[in-house]
Amino acid sequence: KAKNSQTLIHAAGLDFIRRSKDRPFCLYYATQLPHGPVVIPNLGAYKDKDWPLKNKEWAAMVSWLDQCVGEIMALLRELNLEQQTIVCFASDNGYSQWGYFARKPWSDDPLFQNKGPWPGGKFALYEGGCRVPFFVSWPGHIAARARGHVCALYDVMPTLAELAGIPSPPTDGISLAPELLGKPDQQKKHDYLYWENGTKLPHGQAARFGPWYAMREH
């Protein structure tokens, strides 16, 4: 019987945590949710909504992801690992959906209105393609709050290494440990962040300098 990839990924992730509970571990949980093609085992609470089918499927995907994250956090609590485990959650790119919803590139969804205010999206170097959500949870160590510190996903490796008390391999990243632990005055900052794109769209470059974002296509 065929299974959705998320079913397999989630089962493997939970099993890895259980098998690793007595030693330090690192789990990279590369979920496929939400993503196209928009296929979901069931529509759940959205089955009878007066919505287009693809919107129901997308909403069900997001709810399924939420459920899976909740099950991971619940397992960490069950194993008494919650305060010993740092959980990072991030997207890998900005707004998409257009490839699966037959809309013009990066146009907002008329029902969900979930694009946000930034121009562009996935594959583009406008801020809408490079800005992503990023959350870090470590109960008892990181206080719940929102911060405006500018960082990149390649900062995760040195951050986790410092918090774990081990050397970090060479990277372009800067540890976010001071920011996360409530010591922003000790936090080092990037002079700039840089992106370059040579794939599906015309070649482009973009850079972030503090509050400023610059982009050009050529």
Phi, psi and omega in degrees: 000128180292144178235149174294142183303325181296325177301315181289316180299315184293316180298317179295321180296313179297320179295319179298317180298315180298317182288339186255005190299337184262009179212161177300140179214160174228123179247121172261110188254093186268076180296152175262008184255137346275149181195157174269161358295144187283089181233130184219138181302322176207157184272352175054229184292350184261001185306316186259012177292148177275063183234158169301151184303318183295328176292321176298316181295318180296315179298320179295323177298314181296318179295323179294318177299316178301317178297316181295317177299318178299322180291325176295314180295322179295321179294320177299320177293317180300323182270007181059037181250357189302316182278357177253002187236128176265124181247122176249136180230127181207157170271162180261350178196172181281193188307139179227247179070331189297331180291342184248351184245007177056036176253168175296152182309126172066016173285145184291153176283124185294337180270307185277331182048054188250014183287324187088176188274357189271142182288157177072198182178205183310137181081343182260155180263005169296163186301332178294343178266339186251341179274128182226158175287148179210122180234145175228130180237131174206081185307136181087352182232318181251120180285147179289120179189163175253138181231155181254016181296131181276123182216179179226161182295337177285000170280346185295315183303305180296331178295309181296322179298315180296316181294331178274352179076032179233157179294145176267140172295159181300129177214173172274000185279163176237131181300135178264009185306313180301316179299315183292326184268014175079029179235059186298335180291343178261000186279124172284153183233152173290140172295325178195163169243144186227138176230150176217139186230128177223032186258252189282342183248168175306147182304138181211167178223149177212152179213148176241123177239099182057239180276357186260139179232126181237141182213144174214147172250145178202000000 
